[in-house]
Amino acid sequence: MKKSEFRELVKKPVLLDGATGSNLTLAGMPKGVCTEMWVLEHADILVELQKQYIAAGSQIVYAPTFAANRISLKAFGLEDEVASINTRLVGLSKEAARGSDALIAGDVTTTGKFLEPYGDLTYEELLEAYKEQIKVLADAGVDLLVAETMLGADEVCIFLDAAKAVCDLPLMCSLTVSADGRTLYGGDMMEAVTTLQQFGADAVGINCSVGPDQLEATVRSMAKVATIPIIAKPNAGLPTITDTGEAVYSMDAAAFAKSCRALVDAGAGIIGGCCGTKPEYIKALKEMLK
């Protein structure tokens, strides 16, 4: 997908998919495993979930390549399988999208290690890890790239540097924030938007963290400075942990869509769901966007 085509697409509200990880957990994925390998071993579960998202109205689905970078995969002894794992995972999303107009986003995230000076991870190490993964994703045929659940603007800038070094795909990026709109590394989303659009992001926003009912003020502040589309992909409210360790989220599909309406009115143009959301949430968002 060319950047010019992406700019045409986002002239109208765009509908993303919903959660992957929380639905895989409900489908039986145990804690502590390598999510990407579990998906490959249970491919039918992922393909069916993404087919349901597309049927519900998702125009963009995220390939399940979330943490398939060399640094994260090293914890499972899989650091030399970056190319194979990413290519196969993109293939699953392509299978799910076959026969539809849905686009596939290559999904990239933080590595679980903190950047200097918060930790030992250097700019060069993270840049090379992202370049490696992004090159594979581009070669596998994704339509665009997304960095999501990022902890601060600095690591997103490294993602943008890496992507621009190896491809010319549209670049979306979203950070996770607290209810007051601040990132884990500090700084607010107005600052992040200003920085990231200057660094070449094609869309920027927020995902995960909290529910849509707590993000309206943050989206409004972002809209004041944004010259590119704003992404909002919140959780289905706040989770309650049951005695069995299951996370139960506070918002049903109707309440989620109603609160997301306020985010669209505040300036969000690319909308979807994160933890706790299911295909029926995307269907409710589609109805809301009408």
Residue pairs with C-beta under 8 A, 6 or more apart in sequence:
1 103
1 143
1 144
1 169
1 170
2 168
2 170
3 168
3 169
3 170
3 202
5 170
6 144
6 170
6 202
6 203
7 202
9 59
10 203
10 229
10 269
10 270
13 264
13 269
13 270
13 271
13 289
14 59
14 60
14 229
14 269
14 270
14 271
15 57
15 58
15 59
15 60
15 271
15 272
15 282
15 285
15 286
15 289
16 58
16 59
16 60
16 61
16 62
16 231
16 233
16 270
16 271
16 272
16 273
17 50
17 53
17 58
17 60
17 61
17 62
17 272
17 273
17 282
18 53
18 58
18 272
18 273
18 274
18 277
18 278
18 279
18 281
18 282
19 236
19 273
19 274
19 275
19 276
19 277
19 278
20 46
20 49
20 62
20 64
20 66
21 35
21 66
21 275
22 247
22 249
22 275
22 276
22 277
23 49
23 278
24 35
24 38
24 39
24 45
24 46
24 49
25 31
25 246
25 247
27 42
27 45
27 49
28 42
29 35
29 38
29 42
31 245
34 73
34 75
34 76
34 78
35 64
35 66
35 67
36 64
36 65
36 66
36 67
36 68
36 73
36 85
36 89
37 76
37 78
37 85
39 45
39 46
39 64
39 89
39 92
40 85
40 88
40 89
40 92
43 92
46 64
46 92
46 93
46 96
47 92
47 95
47 96
48 96
49 96
49 279
50 61
50 92
50 93
50 96
50 97
51 96
52 279
53 61
53 279
53 282
54 61
54 96
54 97
54 100
54 102
55 279
56 279
56 280
56 282
56 283
56 286
57 282
57 283
57 285
57 286
58 102
58 272
58 282
59 101
59 102
59 103
60 102
60 103
60 104
60 105
60 143
60 144
60 272
61 93
61 96
61 97
61 102
61 103
61 104
61 105
62 93
62 105
62 107
62 146
62 148
63 89
63 90
63 92
63 93
63 104
63 105
63 106
63 107
63 137
63 142
64 89
64 92
64 93
64 107
65 85
65 86
65 89
65 90
65 106
65 107
65 108
65 133
65 137
66 107
66 108
66 109
66 148
67 73
67 109
67 111
67 112
68 82
68 85
68 86
68 89
68 133
69 82
69 108
69 111
69 129
69 130
69 132
69 133
70 79
70 82
70 128
70 129
70 132
70 133
71 79
71 111
71 112
71 113
71 121
71 125
71 126
71 129
72 111
72 112
73 79
73 81
73 82
73 85
75 112
78 85
82 132
82 133
82 136
83 136
86 106
86 133
86 136
86 137
86 140
87 136
87 139
87 140
90 104
90 106
90 137
90 140
90 141
90 142
91 140
93 104
94 104
94 141
96 102
97 103
97 104
103 143
103 144
104 141
104 142
104 143
104 144
105 142
105 143
105 144
105 145
105 146
105 172
106 134
106 137
106 138
106 140
106 142
106 144
106 145
106 146
106 169
107 146
107 148
108 130
108 133
108 134
108 137
108 145
108 146
108 147
108 148
108 159
109 147
109 148
109 149
109 150
110 149
110 150
110 151
110 155
111 121
111 126
111 129
113 119
113 120
113 121
114 120
114 121
114 151
115 121
115 122
115 123
115 126
115 152
115 154
115 155
115 158
115 185
116 122
116 123
118 185
123 158
126 155
126 158
127 158
127 161
127 162
130 158
130 159
130 162
130 163
131 162
131 165
131 166
134 145
134 159
134 162
134 163
134 166
134 167
135 166
135 167
137 145
138 145
138 166
138 167
138 169
142 169
143 169
143 170
144 169
144 170
144 171
144 172
144 202
145 163
145 167
145 169
145 170
145 171
145 172
146 171
146 172
146 173
146 174
147 156
147 159
147 160
147 171
147 172
147 173
147 174
148 173
148 174
148 207
148 208
148 233
149 174
149 175
149 176
149 207
149 208
149 274
150 156
150 159
150 173
150 174
150 175
150 176
150 183
151 175
151 176
151 183
151 184
151 185
152 175
152 183
152 184
152 185
152 186
152 187
152 192
153 175
153 183
153 185
153 187
153 191
153 192
153 195
153 196
154 185
155 185
156 173
156 175
156 192
156 196
156 199
156 201
157 195
157 196
157 199
159 171
159 173
160 171
160 173
160 196
160 199
160 200
160 201
161 199
163 169
163 171
164 171
164 200
170 202
170 203
171 200
171 201
171 202
171 203
172 201
172 202
172 203
172 204
172 205
172 231
172 270
173 196
173 201
173 203
173 204
173 205
173 231
174 204
174 205
174 206
174 207
174 231
174 233
175 183
175 189
175 192
175 205
175 206
175 207
176 183
176 184
176 206
176 207
176 208
176 209
177 183
177 189
177 206
177 209
177 210
177 215
177 218
178 209
178 210
179 209
179 210
179 214
179 215
180 218
181 188
181 189
181 215
181 217
181 218
181 221
182 188
182 189
183 189
183 192
188 221
189 206
189 218
189 221
189 222
190 221
190 222
190 224
190 225
192 204
193 204
193 222
193 225
193 226
193 230
194 225
196 204
197 204
197 226
197 227
197 228
201 228
202 228
202 229
203 228
203 229
203 230
203 231
203 269
203 270
204 222
204 226
204 228
204 229
204 230
204 231
205 219
205 222
205 229
205 230
205 231
205 232
205 233
205 268
205 270
206 215
206 218
206 219
206 231
206 232
206 233
206 234
207 231
207 232
207 233
207 234
207 272
207 274
208 233
208 234
208 235
208 274
208 275
209 215
209 234
209 235
210 234
210 235
210 237
210 238
211 234
211 235
211 236
211 237
211 238
211 249
211 250
211 251
211 256
211 259
212 232
212 234
212 251
212 256
212 259
212 260
212 262
212 263
213 237
213 251
213 259
213 262
214 234
215 232
215 234
215 263
216 262
216 263
216 266
219 230
219 232
219 263
219 266
219 267
219 268
220 266
220 267
222 230
222 267
223 230
223 266
223 267
226 267
229 269
229 270
230 267
230 268
230 269
230 270
231 268
231 270
231 271
231 272
232 260
232 263
232 264
232 268
232 270
232 271
232 272
233 271
233 272
233 273
233 274
234 260
234 263
234 273
234 274
235 249
235 273
235 274
235 275
235 276
235 277
236 249
236 250
236 251
236 252
236 256
236 273
236 275
236 276
236 277
236 281
237 249
237 250
237 251
237 255
237 256
237 276
238 249
238 250
239 247
239 248
239 249
239 250
239 275
239 276
240 247
240 248
240 249
240 250
241 247
241 248
242 248
247 275
247 276
249 275
249 276
249 277
251 259
251 276
253 277
253 278
253 280
253 281
253 283
253 284
254 284
256 273
256 277
256 281
256 284
256 285
257 281
257 284
257 285
257 287
257 288
258 288
260 268
260 271
260 285
260 288
261 288
263 271
264 271
264 288
264 289
271 285
271 289
272 282
272 285
273 281
273 282
273 285
